[in-house]
Each structure stands twice: as C-alpha cells, then as structure tokens.
Amino acid sequence: MIFNNMDKGILDEASAIIGSSKTLFHENTEYFPELVIIRESKEKNCNIIRIEDLVEYATSNGITNGHKAIGAVCEASMINNDSRIGFVVNEASLYEDDELVEITQSIKEAGYKVYITPVSENSIYYQQLMEAFNKDFEAESFKDSYHLQAYCEGTVKENLNTLKYAVTGVGNKAGKNMIRIKNHIQNGADAVKSAATTAGDSVKTLANKYSAAKQAVRNFSDKASKAPESLKQTANNTLQKAKDTATTIKNKLVAAKQGS
C-alpha cells in the first residue's frame, strides 16, 4: 500500500493521540441497561428497542437469557414488558451476522413484533449505487453496465469515470460502427477486470451494498409498475439491472462469509 503525505500526517496525528491517552479496556467498563434506548413509535403504537443494542448489553453483562435482558432494559426505563414492546433491526446487520438472525428469529417466536430498517437512501452505499446507475443509464443490461459491475466488485470508480462509455453509439446500427462498438465494450470489460482489487469488499460493506441493492430493486419495481407504456421497456431494463446487481452482490456476500 502506498501512502501519500496526507496519509502519513493523519497516521502521525493518530499515533500522537494514542500515545498521549490512557488505555481503557472494554472488559473493565460496565454496560448499564439504562443505556439501551427505548423509543416510542406512535405509528406502530409500541415502544421500540434496537436488537443490536439489546445484544450488546446482554453480551457485555454475560446475560444469555433473552427474557432476562429484555426485562432488565424495560425495568431500567420504567416500561412494562408487555405487548407494546417491539424490536427493530438493521437489514444489513442481518445479512452480515448469522447469529443476529437467530436472535431475531427467537424474539419473533417469543411473540414480539420485529421491524426491519433498510439501508438509508442517504447512505454512501445507496448514493454510490445510484451514481453507478446514472452513469450506466444507456446500458441495456447489467453485462454492459461497467459502473454497476465496479460497484459490485468494490473497485475504485474514479478510474472508470474516464472510460469512454461502452455503449456510446449503440443506437447507430450502421455496419461500419459495429467494430467500434465491440471495441468499446471490450475495453470497458477489460477496465473493470484490471481495476478489481484482490481483497474485495468486507462482509460488512457487502451486507450494506446488498441492502442498498435490494432497496433499489423495490424502488425501481415501483417505478416500472407506474411507468407509461412509452417508457415501460426502459423502466423494466433498469429494474432487471437492479435485480442482477443485487444477485451479484449476494453471491459475493455469501462467498465472503464462507471465507471469513
């Protein structure tokens, strides 16, 4: 890895902060049940506990009984542990953590309502995905969408911004342009392959990207269903690209989790 002067400056500053600060080990701190925030949802008519917070509290205090952990948190906030207690969990966290899936399922089986929070459309994962869609707007399929492929691969997309767009001139079906079009497509494919990193994205990043892609599928599906007939084909192409993007990221996520 190559560091520039700015990187070295940040590392030096971090080292200075670490060197001048005292150490506090996590096991020497106490996680009180009052620290688990309970939010009231008037829309759902219940008090909401974030499952990730509950798990962190229970783990920090060596609590293995879910009912005991929930009871302690509710008592600390002076909330009755009744049918008005609900739980929320981040969608990406479920894709990332298999143990969290089991815990969430147990909470549901205990009779509590569980709500899922999808990745925010303001998050960097969704924003970068939409940027890739915009740049690949004219591409008819995921196969020709090199910015979407770069998003899935976790490559440095700045290098792709200077590529000559692979599908430029596809609308011109004249025979003399077919070789040029073919060359553009091949050049774009080669650039994606050369830019791909060997390490790839982390499981956490892939989980968030998968959540973002699933959100894109939902949004584009809604748009496709409402599109006028003249725009139906374009909307369906975009929807299919979103589905292919989600499938690609899912496969990478599964592979990354098996390799971790």
C-alpha positions as CSV (number, residue, x, y, z in Angstrom):
1,M,0.0,0.0,0.0
2,I,1.3,3.5,-0.9
3,F,0.7,6.4,1.5
4,N,0.9,10.0,0.4
5,N,2.0,12.9,2.6
6,M,-1.6,13.5,3.8
7,D,-2.0,9.8,4.8
8,K,1.3,10.0,6.8
9,G,0.2,13.2,8.5
10,I,-3.1,11.5,9.7
11,L,-1.2,8.5,10.9
12,D,1.3,10.6,12.8
13,E,-1.6,12.6,14.4
14,A,-3.4,9.4,15.3
15,S,-0.2,8.0,16.9
16,A,0.2,11.2,18.9
17,I,-3.3,11.0,20.3
18,I,-2.9,7.3,21.1
19,G,0.5,7.9,22.8
20,S,-0.8,10.7,25.0
21,S,-4.1,8.9,26.1
22,K,-4.7,6.4,28.8
23,T,-5.9,2.9,27.9
24,L,-9.4,1.7,28.9
25,F,-10.2,-1.9,28.2
26,H,-13.7,-2.8,27.2
27,E,-14.0,-5.6,29.8
28,N,-13.3,-3.1,32.5
29,T,-16.4,-1.0,31.7
30,E,-20.0,-1.7,32.6
31,Y,-22.9,-1.5,30.2
32,F,-26.0,-0.4,32.2
33,P,-29.5,-1.4,30.9
34,E,-30.4,2.4,31.0
35,L,-28.0,2.8,28.1
36,V,-30.3,0.8,25.8
37,I,-32.5,3.4,24.3
38,I,-36.3,2.7,24.0
39,R,-38.1,4.8,21.5
40,E,-41.8,5.3,21.4
41,S,-43.4,4.8,18.0
42,K,-46.8,6.3,17.7
43,E,-47.1,4.9,14.1
44,K,-46.7,1.3,15.4
45,N,-48.2,2.0,18.8
46,C,-45.4,0.4,20.7
47,N,-42.0,1.0,22.4
48,I,-39.1,0.1,20.1
49,I,-35.9,-1.5,21.2
50,R,-33.0,-1.9,18.8
51,I,-31.9,-5.5,18.7
52,E,-28.3,-4.7,18.1
53,D,-28.3,-2.5,21.3
54,L,-30.0,-5.3,23.3
55,V,-27.4,-7.9,22.2
56,E,-24.5,-5.6,23.1
57,Y,-26.0,-5.0,26.6
58,A,-26.6,-8.7,27.1
59,T,-23.1,-9.7,25.8
60,S,-21.3,-7.1,27.9
61,N,-23.0,-8.4,31.0
62,G,-22.8,-12.1,30.3
63,I,-26.6,-12.5,30.0
64,T,-27.6,-15.4,27.9
65,N,-31.3,-15.4,28.8
66,G,-33.2,-13.1,26.3
67,H,-36.2,-12.6,28.6
68,K,-33.9,-11.5,31.4
69,A,-32.1,-9.0,29.2
70,I,-35.4,-7.5,27.9
71,G,-36.9,-7.4,31.4
72,A,-33.8,-5.5,32.7
73,V,-33.9,-3.0,29.9
74,C,-37.6,-2.3,30.3
75,E,-37.3,-2.0,34.1
76,A,-34.5,0.4,33.8
77,S,-36.6,2.7,31.6
78,M,-39.7,2.1,33.7
79,I,-41.5,0.5,30.7
80,N,-43.8,-2.5,31.2
81,N,-42.6,-5.6,29.3
82,D,-45.9,-6.3,27.6
83,S,-47.4,-6.5,24.1
84,R,-46.5,-2.8,23.5
85,I,-42.8,-3.7,23.3
86,G,-41.4,-4.1,19.7
87,F,-38.0,-4.5,18.2
88,V,-36.2,-3.1,15.2
89,V,-33.1,-4.5,13.5
90,N,-31.0,-3.1,10.6
91,E,-31.5,-5.1,7.4
92,A,-27.8,-5.0,6.6
93,S,-26.9,-6.3,10.1
94,L,-29.0,-9.4,9.4
95,Y,-27.1,-10.0,6.1
96,E,-23.8,-9.6,7.9
97,D,-24.4,-11.6,11.2
98,D,-25.9,-15.1,11.1
99,E,-26.1,-15.2,14.9
100,L,-28.1,-12.0,14.9
101,V,-30.6,-13.7,12.5
102,E,-31.1,-16.5,15.1
103,I,-31.6,-14.0,17.9
104,T,-34.1,-12.0,15.8
105,Q,-36.0,-15.2,15.0
106,S,-36.1,-16.1,18.7
107,I,-37.5,-12.7,19.5
108,K,-40.2,-13.1,16.9
109,E,-41.1,-16.6,18.1
110,A,-41.4,-15.2,21.7
111,G,-44.3,-13.1,20.3
112,Y,-42.7,-9.7,20.0
113,K,-43.2,-7.6,16.8
114,V,-40.0,-7.1,14.8
115,Y,-39.5,-4.4,12.3
116,I,-36.7,-4.1,9.7
117,T,-34.8,-0.9,8.9
118,P,-33.5,-0.9,5.3
119,V,-30.3,1.0,4.4
120,S,-30.9,4.7,4.2
121,E,-31.2,6.2,0.8
122,N,-28.9,9.0,2.1
123,S,-26.2,6.4,3.0
124,I,-23.0,6.3,0.9
125,Y,-23.9,2.7,-0.2
126,Y,-27.1,3.8,-1.8
127,Q,-25.8,7.1,-3.1
128,Q,-22.8,5.3,-4.9
129,L,-25.2,2.8,-6.3
130,M,-27.5,5.5,-7.8
131,E,-24.4,7.2,-9.2
132,A,-23.5,4.0,-10.9
133,F,-27.0,3.6,-12.3
134,N,-26.9,7.2,-13.7
135,K,-23.6,6.6,-15.4
136,D,-24.8,3.3,-16.9
137,F,-28.2,4.7,-17.8
138,E,-27.9,3.9,-21.5
139,A,-26.6,0.4,-21.0
140,E,-29.3,-2.1,-21.9
141,S,-28.2,-4.8,-19.4
142,F,-26.0,-5.4,-16.4
143,K,-23.5,-7.1,-18.6
144,D,-22.8,-3.7,-20.3
145,S,-23.1,-1.7,-17.1
146,Y,-19.5,-1.3,-16.1
147,H,-20.0,1.2,-13.3
148,L,-22.5,-1.2,-11.7
149,Q,-20.0,-4.0,-12.1
150,A,-17.4,-1.8,-10.5
151,Y,-19.8,-1.1,-7.6
152,C,-20.2,-4.9,-7.1
153,E,-16.5,-5.5,-7.3
154,G,-15.6,-2.8,-4.8
155,T,-13.2,-1.2,-7.3
156,V,-12.0,2.4,-7.4
157,K,-14.7,4.0,-9.5
158,E,-12.7,7.2,-10.2
159,N,-10.7,5.2,-12.7
160,L,-13.9,4.3,-14.5
161,N,-15.1,7.8,-14.8
162,T,-12.6,8.5,-17.6
163,L,-13.5,5.5,-19.6
164,K,-15.1,6.1,-23.0
165,Y,-18.7,4.9,-22.4
166,A,-19.0,1.3,-23.6
167,V,-22.4,1.7,-25.2
168,T,-21.8,5.0,-27.0
169,G,-23.2,4.8,-30.4
170,V,-25.2,1.7,-29.9
171,G,-28.2,3.5,-31.3
172,N,-26.4,3.7,-34.6
173,K,-26.9,0.3,-36.2
174,A,-24.8,1.1,-39.3
175,G,-22.5,-1.8,-40.1
176,K,-19.4,0.4,-40.2
177,N,-19.9,1.2,-36.5
178,M,-20.2,-2.4,-35.2
179,I,-16.5,-3.0,-34.8
180,R,-16.1,0.3,-32.9
181,I,-18.9,-0.6,-30.6
182,K,-17.5,-4.0,-30.0
183,N,-14.1,-2.5,-29.1
184,H,-15.7,0.0,-26.7
185,I,-17.5,-2.9,-24.9
186,Q,-14.3,-5.0,-24.7
187,N,-12.3,-2.0,-23.4
188,G,-14.9,-1.4,-20.7
189,A,-14.9,-5.0,-19.6
190,D,-11.0,-5.1,-19.5
191,A,-11.0,-1.9,-17.4
192,V,-13.4,-3.5,-14.8
193,K,-11.2,-6.6,-14.6
194,S,-8.0,-4.6,-14.2
195,A,-9.5,-2.3,-11.6
196,A,-10.8,-5.1,-9.4
197,T,-9.0,-5.5,-6.1
198,T,-7.8,-8.8,-4.9
199,A,-9.2,-8.3,-1.4
200,G,-12.6,-7.0,-2.4
201,D,-15.2,-5.5,0.0
202,S,-15.5,-6.7,3.6
203,V,-18.5,-8.7,4.7
204,K,-19.9,-5.6,6.4
205,T,-19.6,-3.5,3.3
206,L,-21.1,-6.2,1.1
207,A,-24.0,-6.5,3.5
208,N,-24.7,-2.8,3.3
209,K,-24.4,-2.8,-0.5
210,Y,-26.8,-5.8,-0.7
211,S,-29.3,-3.9,1.4
212,A,-28.9,-0.9,-0.9
213,A,-29.3,-3.0,-4.0
214,K,-32.5,-4.6,-2.5
215,Q,-33.8,-1.1,-1.8
216,A,-33.1,-0.1,-5.4
217,V,-35.0,-3.2,-6.6
218,R,-38.0,-2.1,-4.6
219,N,-37.8,1.5,-5.8
220,F,-37.3,0.6,-9.5
221,S,-40.1,-2.1,-9.3
222,D,-42.5,0.6,-8.1
223,K,-41.4,2.9,-10.9
224,A,-41.7,0.2,-13.5
225,S,-45.3,-0.6,-12.4
226,K,-46.3,3.0,-12.8
227,A,-44.3,3.8,-16.0
228,P,-46.3,4.8,-19.1
229,E,-46.2,2.4,-22.0
230,S,-43.7,4.5,-23.9
231,L,-41.2,4.2,-21.0
232,K,-42.1,0.7,-19.9
233,Q,-39.2,-1.1,-21.7
234,T,-36.6,1.3,-20.2
235,A,-38.1,1.0,-16.7
236,N,-38.1,-2.8,-17.0
237,N,-34.4,-2.8,-18.2
238,T,-33.4,-0.7,-15.2
239,L,-35.3,-3.0,-12.9
240,Q,-33.6,-6.0,-14.3
241,K,-30.2,-4.3,-13.9
242,A,-31.0,-3.7,-10.3
243,K,-32.0,-7.3,-9.8
244,D,-28.8,-8.5,-11.4
245,T,-26.8,-6.1,-9.3
246,A,-28.4,-7.5,-6.1
247,T,-27.8,-11.1,-7.2
248,T,-24.2,-10.4,-7.9
249,I,-23.6,-8.7,-4.6
250,K,-25.5,-11.5,-2.8
251,N,-23.2,-14.1,-4.3
252,K,-20.1,-12.1,-3.3
253,L,-21.5,-11.8,0.2
254,V,-22.1,-15.5,0.6
255,A,-18.6,-16.2,-0.7
256,A,-17.0,-13.6,1.7
257,K,-18.9,-15.1,4.7
258,Q,-17.8,-18.6,3.8
259,G,-14.2,-17.4,3.5
260,S,-14.2,-15.5,6.7
